[in-house]
Amino acid sequence: MNEVESIRAALRALAQSETGFEEAPASVESALIEEFRRRRANRTGRARMVWGTLAAALLMFFAYSFNRAPAPAKPEIATRFFALPGNDPFERLDHGRLVRVRLPRSSLRAFGLPMNEERAFETVKAEVVLGEDGLVRAIRFVQ
């Protein structure tokens, strides 16, 4: 007799013995069925509420998305990067950061860029490359 047949025989013997499973009284069975039905009804109600809320949120999102005008894309014009005096322009940076700052318009002159003297009091946007040591390595001007 192989292992599967011996397990089947043991299960048959257990089912036929007096120590086997007994049926639950009808009152327990009906109470259990009623509880399953009640929980399924609650779960179905909650699921409908969740799906309804999700559908309403999606409708509001799409209505908002289609009713607003898209923001016009602004092209960003930038100069090339200028190496700062005292820095090797060919030095390789393993890590660095790009930081956007505002500088006096007069700083354009230091890099040979034209500047309107009447607007010298204004500021310009610039992006600076900071090296691993925190020192400025290069700069470019952004419009």
Sequence and secondary structure as in RCSB ss.txt:
>XXXX:A:sequence
MNEVESIRAALRALAQSETGFEEAPASVESALIEEFRRRRANRTGRARMVWGTLAAALLMFFAYSFNRAPAPAKP
EIATRFFALPGNDPFERLDHGRLVRVRLPRSSLRAFGLPMNEERAFETVKAEVVLGEDGLVRAIRFVQ
>XXXX:A:secstr
  HHHHHHHHHHHHHHSTTS     HHHHHHHHHHHHHHHHHHHHHHHHHHHHHHHHHHHHHHHHHHS       
  B   EE TTS TT   SS EEEEEEEEGGGGGGGT    GGGTTSEEEEEEEE TTS EEEEEEE 
